[in-house]
Amino acid sequence: MKKDIRMGTKAIWAGEKEQLAFGATQVPVVHSVSYGYEDMDEWYEVAVGNKKGHIYGRNTNPTVEAFENKVRILEGAEHATAFSTGMAAISNTLGTFLFPGDRIVSIKDTYGGTNKIFTEFLPQLNIDVVLCDTGDHEAIEAEVAKGCKVLYLETPTNPTVKITDIARMARAGKKAGALVIVDNTFATPINQNPLALGVDLVLHSATKFLGGHADALGGVLVGAKELVEKVYHYREINGATMDPMSAYLLLRGMKTLKLRVERQNENAMKVAEYLQSVDIVDDVFYPGLETHPHHDIAKEQMSGFGGMLSFSVKGGVDTVRHLLPKLEFANRAANLGSVETIVGPSRTTSHVECTPEERAAMGIPEGLIRYSAGIEDIEDLIGDLEQAFQSLPKEIFTSV
Ligand SMILES: *Cc1c(COP(=O)(O)O)cnc(C)c1O
């Protein structure tokens, strides 16, 4: 697809044409475990990779390939490979490049599952994991300069939407000969393109914004062909393959990616601004607010500030317990990035594994609420929050 085609058009058209069949205008869901050949020489040529084609469903699938190509083109990458979940994309990528004795530098605020890989599984393999304070660029640079195989970043982070300067970290990584990987789930390719900022590999939990309808799990990795093919090989053997039905649902969801994300950017900004005016709200975390400590970096590297924000309320868990059930237009659930607004306390969602003391050390108050803005009409979202705040029992206000 031509370079100057815009993102909204790419989201709709990219990656599909090659997989169409029977004159259908939509990509088919190819539910076939294997692919048959009458010509033994042709079968061999496909099997050894000399000729395009499919052999076995654990390796490749036409529906999955359309999904991979759509994400690849949106991220401006050379190559892409898909996985059963976002965590499979992360674990397979790390598993491909990290060996016993290696060192990886990352941040303290990565997604909970990623953090578990860093604190539980990689140390078991004698891999040295260094986790720096998120947003402390000097500390990350100093650790990277000591030498590391991988620099792993996520920005914005979960749930306090901290921002790391991607271009600066890519330079630090390059200087140290490290592979720089960014989890771009929160930003989506609509708001942020880390490859263009100099990183080596970008991955997504497609389960979130890419799919956008909370009905399919998936993960995807994009970057240079040489690197992604290594991870593809690890994945085809280890088996965390994306299911064709999920690929279809994700593809269909992605057609509206730009529309959805633009609306979510707008809604999140307006909700964040509204929350700043509410007495019982202590802090609002959103990279689009000028009060955000890294608003300038976000402005520089993002074309939209995303659909994710969080806020803390006076009265902590007690207030959360009364407030969230009152919301009519929000799911109280663990996922994010869907067309519906989704809310949840961090102590139940992203940081459920931590003790209250650990959460406090990470700057996550017990009364922190994560808010994933949906694509509803903004008047209704704010109206819903207003009525929920107004219905809080009087003793909440007198006790805080
Ligand atoms: C959800 C999420 C993941 C994990 O994705 P799954 O599809 O649930 O495995 C990884 N990174 C981020 C930032 C996420 O939000």
The ligand as a Gaussian input file, in Angstrom:
#p B3LYP/6-31G(d) Opt

LIG

0 1
 C       -3.875000      -6.443000      28.367000
 C       -2.481000      -6.028000      28.141000
 C       -1.493000      -6.986000      27.864000
 C       -1.791000      -8.464000      27.817000
 O       -2.645000      -8.779000      26.778000
 P       -3.602000     -10.092000      26.779000
 O       -4.201000     -10.038000      25.423000
 O       -4.573000      -9.918000      27.897000
 O       -2.720000     -11.263000      26.989000
 C       -0.210000      -6.530000      27.643000
 N        0.105000      -5.222000      27.706000
 C       -0.815000      -4.280000      27.982000
 C       -0.414000      -2.852000      28.044000
 C       -2.141000      -4.645000      28.220000
 O       -3.051000      -3.717000      28.501000

